[in-house]
Amino acid sequence: MRDSYTPDTKGVKLAERRRNLAQLLQTENMTYQAELRNTRLNPRIIGDMTDRVAYLREQKEIQRKKISEEKMKQHLRLNAPELRNLNSNMLKQEVEQGWMTQRAQNSQRDDRESRIKLEEIMEE
């Protein structure tokens, strides 16, 4: 059979649990305070850490500005009609130059092949 569980025993158990938890909390607080006393930082270390934080923030800001400038330049390059047209014309000239080079190479190859065939015919 089940133990009889009356409201009085419930209150007693609850009060006992509260006392135990309060004692545990007090013990943990004392331990924490002792750790804090033992790990106090001296002012020189705090100053060094503050300087380091300031330096890192400054470097982060410099990097952010650099990235922002690069993105702005890229935006201008891509969206300025004059620059876009100039870039397009330069690419077009490069492609045309490549075609001319290919034609010259093909022409030289065809001339060589024609000479070789002519020499073969002449030898026969």
Contacts in CASP RR format, 6 or more apart in sequence:
PFRMAT RR
TARGET T0000
AUTHOR 0000-0000-0000
METHOD contacts of the structure
MODEL  1
MRDSYTPDTKGVKLAERRRNLAQLLQTENMTYQAELRNTRLNPRIIGDMT
DRVAYLREQKEIQRKKISEEKMKQHLRLNAPELRNLNSNMLKQEVEQGWM
TQRAQNSQRDDRESRIKLEEIMEE
41 49 0 8 1.000
76 83 0 8 1.000
77 83 0 8 1.000
77 84 0 8 1.000
77 87 0 8 1.000
78 84 0 8 1.000
END
